[in-house]
Amino acid sequence: MHIPDGFLSAKTFSVFYGISIVAVGIALKNLKNNIEEKQVPLFGVVSAFIFAAQMLNFPVAGGTSGHFMGGVLAAILLGPFSGLVIMTTVLIIQCLVFQDGGITALGANVFNMGIIGAIGGYYIYNLLIKIFGRIASVFIASWTSIIFASAFCAFQLSISGIVPFKVSLIAMASVHALIGIGEGIITVMVIGFLTKIRLDLLELKKI
């Protein structure tokens, strides 16, 4: 889902850079005013875990592969704004150090995996938890965040003239529907484990 350089038109990546910069600025301001000292170590641990997990690919159908995104996990543990900042940090490092995702496409990647993946996934989780309970809601939110993020990626490619939206949406959604299952399983495993040993981490103030 990391869009490389050369795939987005100047107009497209400029618009999504603008949206992402504003969103990250709001998130950082919110964190500065509200983060508690006991949340700082968890912030670092979650960031490191997501960064490491994203480096590990698992096979998907048709010779493709996927990797853990982690937006919903970060948002459930620390809140939607924290999730966005964590995803942005991970994406910047991947872009600049590992050339995973282009510099011109960084704003679009932050939008897809940070704003849609973390913030969007968090509110889906909150909407579902009273109906389905924690574990089922974690899985559904994680899977849905992958599908929505891939759909926006397809939209960005289509408005840049790379491929028609219907074609890119079918291709992206079909593969990421499978990747989303892996995302859901990993997120459920982590949240389930923390529920048993450190329930207090799930009850921290969400930022």
N, C-alpha and C positions, 0 to 999 in steps of 0.2 A: 504493500500500500504506500510505501515511500516513493513519491513521485520524483524522478531525477530531473536534472536540468534539461532544457530543450523541449519539454513536452507541453508546457503551458505557454499561452500567448502572453505578451507583456501586460495587456489589459487584465487578463485573468489573474496572473500572479500578483499584480499590483493591488487589485481589489482585495484579495484574500490576505495579503500582507497587512493591509490597512485594518481589516477586521480583526486579525489575530493580534496585532500590536495593541489595539484599543482594549481587547479582551484581556490580554496578559497584563497590561497596565492596571486595569481595574482589579484584577486578581492580586497583583503584588501590593497594591495600596490596601486592599482588604486584609491581606496577610500581615502587613506591617502593623496594622491597627489592632489586630485580633489574635494573632498567634500566641500561644502560651509556651512557656519555657519547656514543659514536659513533652510538647509535641515536636520540638526541634530534632531530637535524636530519631524519632520515628520517621520524620520527613526524610532524613538522610538514608535510613535503612530501606524505606520503600523505594526511593529513587534508585538506589544501588541495585535492589532486587529486580526492578523493572528493566533497568539497563542491561543487567546480566541475562535476564530471561529473554529479552528481545534478540539477543545474539544467538540464541539456540533455535534452529529451524526444525520443524517436524514435517514429514512427507504428507502431501495431499494428493488427491486423485489426478491422473493425467501427467504425472511427472513434476507437478508443481509442489511448492512447499510454502509453509506459513510459519508465523511466529507469534508468540504472546504479545499483546498490545499493552494491557495493564491499566488502561484509563479508569475502568470501573473499580478495580481493586484500590487504586490510589484514592479515588473519590469517596469510596465507602469508608476507608480507614481515616481519612483526614478532611474530607469535604470537597466540594466541586472546584472551588478556586485553587485549593492546594493541588488537586488532581491536574488541573490545567497547567500550573507552574511546574509540577514534576514532569509531565509529558513534554512540555516545552524545553525544559533543561535536557532531558534525554535526547530529544530530537536534534537539538543544537549540537550536542556532543557527537552524535552519530553522523550528522551532516559534515561537520568541520574536521573530525578526526578520522572517521571511517568511510567517508564519502557515501554514506547510506542515505539517499535523498539529496536533491540538489539545493544549492543556496537560493536560487531564484524561486524554487518551489517550497521553501521552508514555511512560508506563511500559509500555504495551502495544506501542507502536512500537519502543521499545528492546528489549523482549523478542523481538519478531518479527525485527527487522533486525540487532540486536546479538547477542543470546544465540543465537537460532536461525540467523540469517544468517551471523554471523562465527564464533562458537565451533562451532556445529554443522557449518558448511561446512568449517572447518579440520580437524575430525576425520574427516569424510568424505574429504577430500583425503588425509590421512595414511593412511587405510585403503586407499585405491585406488592410491597412487603406486607401490608395489612390484609391483603387478599390471599397471597400464596405462602407467606412466611419468608424467613430470611434466605434459606438455601435455594429454594426454587426461584426466588426473585433475583438472587445473585446470578444464577445461570441465565435466566431470561434476559436480564439487563446486559450481561456480558455479551451474549450472542447477538442481541439486537444492536448493541453499540458497534459491533464489527460490521454488520449489514449496513447500517446507516452511514458509517464512515466510508465504506466501499462505494456506496451509492453516490455520495458527494464527490468522491474521487472520480467516478465515472462521469459525473456531471461536469467537473472541471476539465477533464480531457475532451469532452464533447464540445463545450463552448470554446475551446482552444482550437477546434478544427482537426483534432487528431483522429477521432473515430465517432461515428454517429452514436447518440446517447443510448438508443435501444440496444445496439450491439455491445457497447462498453458496459452497460448496466447488467445485461445478462451474463457476460463473461465475468465481471467482477463479483456480482452477487452469488453466482453459482459456486465459485471457488471459495469465497469468503463465508458462505453458509457452512461449509465444512470447517474452515479455520475457526469460525465462531464457536463450534462445538468444543474444540481444543481450548479456546479462550475461556469458555464457560466452565469446563472441567477444572482447569488450573485455578481459576478464581474461586470456585467452590471449595476446592481442596484447601487453599490458603485460609479463606474465611472460616471454613469448618474447623480447621486446626486451631485458629485463634479463638473461636467460640468456646472450645474446650479448655484451652490453657490460659488465655488472656482476654477474657470477655471485656475487661475494662478498656482495651484498645478500641473496641467497637462502640464504646459508649463515650469516647472523647468528644469534646465540642467540635463540630464540623465547620470548617472554614473554606 
